[in-house]
Amino acid sequence: MMGRTHLAFGAVAGVHLAGTTPALGLPIMAAALLGSILPDLDTPYSKLGRRFWPVSKLVFAVFGHRGGTHSLLFAALAMAPVWMVSPPVAVALGAGIATHLAADAISFGQGPRFKIRGAGVPLFWPLRDGKAGVRLVKVNGPLENLVILPWTMLYAAQSGWNLI
Ligand SMILES: [Zn+2]
């Protein structure tokens, strides 16, 4: 899905986790939002990839879009160093990544950005390269932009409001 939709899902995860550990609310929210777009560091077209293009171009060349960075192993590797500092923040980062993988697992894209890998995510990479997912939502299509994104944003906002 698009970066904005991933961020909306990350916000939902962040708001709920921040509610369980209010003292770490801000870093938890930031980690969940970062996690929600972190796997797309594998494409220079993404929000994060445009910013860190030397990294994203390299990762794209090696793994392709929706490759290794869309796996459970990547989530564990990303969480490990954060866990040493703060387990609740690491959980938030992992939750953000989990929302990204789940959203990509039900969405499919077209065009050059998806030439190498199509629908779904390689959850068990590098053990298995096969992709888990269903072709349910077209990336940047009307279902994503007119239904999923606004409802997820509303839900995140309402959940956040309930915390106050
Ligand atoms: Zn992705």
Boltz pocket constraint, residues with backbone or C-beta under 6 A from the ligand:
constraints:
  - pocket:
      binder: B
      contacts: [[A, 1], [A, 39], [A, 40], [A, 66], [A, 70], [A, 100], [A, 104]]
      max_distance: 6.0
